Amino acid sequence: MPHTTRPAATDRFDDDDYPAYTMGRAAEMIGTTAAFLRTLGEAHLITPLRSEGGHRRYSRGQLRTAARARELVDQGTPVEAACRIIVLEDQLDDALRLNEELRRSAGAPPDEGP
C-alpha cells in the first residue's frame, strides 16, 4: 500500500475552505447566533460541512460570507435579500476576474475601471 502524506495541521489553518469552526464558535466570531447561521444554511448561502457526529463545521470563507450577510441584515436588509445580494456580488466578482484574465490572454491593456 503506498504511503500517503497528510497535510500538516498548519496547512489546514491556511485553508479558507477547511471546516475548522463549530457552530457556537462561528457564531461568536461574527457576533451572531447559531439560529442566524442555520438560516443562512436554509437559504443555501453557506453549506457547512458536518462532523462525524453530525455537528456543523464552518470554514473561514463561510464565516466571511456570513459576516457580510450579517452586515446587510444589520442595515435593515431582509435575510433573503441579503443572501441574493451576496450571490450577485460573488457572480460579479467572478465575471470581472474572468474578463481581466481574457484581456490579459488577448494582450489587451488592463481595464482602468471607473
C-alpha positions in Angstrom: 0.0 0.0 0.0 1.5 3.4 -1.0 2.3 5.8 1.8 0.2 8.9 1.6 1.1 12.1 3.4 -1.4 14.1 5.3 -1.3 17.8 5.1 0.3 19.4 8.1 -2.1 20.8 10.7 -0.7 24.3 10.0 -1.6 23.9 6.3 -5.2 23.4 7.2 -5.2 26.7 9.2 -4.2 28.5 6.0 -7.0 26.8 4.0 -10.1 29.1 3.7 -12.2 26.1 3.0 -11.2 23.9 5.9 -14.2 23.5 8.3 -12.4 24.4 11.5 -15.1 26.2 13.5 -18.0 24.7 15.4 -21.4 26.5 15.1 -21.0 28.1 18.5 -17.5 29.4 17.9 -18.5 30.6 14.4 -21.5 32.5 15.8 -19.3 34.0 18.5 -16.6 35.1 16.0 -19.0 37.0 13.8 -21.2 38.3 16.6 -24.4 36.5 15.8 -26.5 33.5 16.9 -26.5 29.9 15.8 -30.0 30.4 14.6 -28.7 33.1 12.1 -26.1 30.6 10.8 -28.8 28.0 10.4 -31.0 30.5 8.5 -28.1 31.2 6.1 -27.8 27.4 5.6 -31.5 27.1 4.9 -31.2 29.9 2.4 -28.3 28.0 0.7 -25.9 30.9 1.1 -23.5 28.7 3.0 -23.4 24.9 3.4 -21.4 23.9 6.5 -19.7 20.5 6.5 -20.8 18.0 9.1 -18.5 16.3 11.6 -18.7 12.5 12.0 -21.1 13.3 14.9 -23.3 15.4 12.6 -22.3 18.8 14.0 -22.0 21.7 11.7 -18.5 23.0 10.9 -17.7 26.3 9.2 -14.7 27.5 7.2 -13.1 30.9 7.3 -14.5 31.6 3.8 -18.0 30.7 5.0 -17.6 33.0 8.1 -16.7 35.9 5.8 -19.8 35.3 3.8 -21.9 35.0 7.0 -20.4 38.2 8.4 -21.3 40.1 5.1 -24.8 38.8 5.4 -25.0 40.0 9.0 -23.8 43.5 7.9 -26.6 43.7 5.4 -29.2 42.4 7.8 -28.0 44.9 10.5 -28.5 47.6 7.9 -32.2 46.6 7.6 -32.0 44.2 4.6 -34.2 41.1 4.9 -32.2 37.9 5.2 -33.4 36.5 1.8 -32.5 39.8 0.0 -29.1 39.8 1.8 -28.4 36.3 0.5 -29.3 37.3 -3.0 -27.1 40.4 -2.9 -24.1 38.3 -1.8 -24.7 35.8 -4.5 -24.9 38.6 -7.1 -21.7 40.3 -5.7 -19.9 36.9 -6.0 -21.1 36.5 -9.6 -20.0 40.0 -10.5 -16.5 39.4 -8.9 -16.2 36.2 -10.9 -17.2 37.9 -14.2 -14.8 40.8 -13.6 -12.0 38.3 -12.8 -12.7 36.3 -16.0 -12.9 39.5 -18.1 -9.5 40.5 -16.8 -8.0 37.1 -17.5 -9.4 37.2 -21.0 -7.9 40.7 -21.6 -4.5 39.5 -20.4 -4.5 36.5 -22.6 -5.5 38.6 -25.6 -2.7 41.1 -24.8 -5.2 44.0 -24.1 -4.2 46.7 -21.6 -5.8 46.2 -18.1 -9.2 47.9 -17.5 -8.7 51.2 -15.7 -12.2 51.0 -14.1 -14.3 54.0 -13.0 
